[in-house]
Amino acid sequence: MPDDPDAPDGTAILADGAAKRGYTLPYHRMLAAHAPRLLRDYDRFHESLTLTPRVLTSRERETVWAGLLAASREVQGFIHMRRAVAAGLSSDDIARAEAIAAVTEGSGVVDFARAH
C-alpha cells in the first residue's frame, strides 16, 4: 500500500494521546505506524468516552471501571486502578467494586443450576 501524503502524523497523534492518558499501549504504537487516521479517530472516541467529564464524577467513573476491568480480567486494568486511587478511592472502595464484579460470576452458576 503506497504512502498517503495526506495521512495525519501518527507520531504526533501518539504523543498527544500519551499526554492525555499517561500511557501508550502496543496497539496505539502499531496504529501510529500503520493507520494514523484510525488512531486519530480512536483517540477522539477514547477521549470522549473515558476522559471527558460527564455525568459521573471521576470517583464514580473509576469505581465503574474498577468493576468492569476486574470482571473482564483486563490486564491493562492497573491504569484505572491508579486513577481510582488518584480519584480518592480507598483499597476498600476498590475491593467493593471488585466484589460486585465477582458476584456477576455467580450468575452463570445460578443459571446452570436452574437449567439442570
Buried (B, 14 or more C-beta within 10 A) or exposed (E): EEEEEEEBEBEEBBEBBBEEBEEEEEEBBEBBEEBBBBBBBBBEEBBEEBEEEEEEEBBEBBBBBBBBBBBEEEEEBEBBBEBBBEBEBEEEBBBBBBEBBEEEEEEEEEEEEEEE
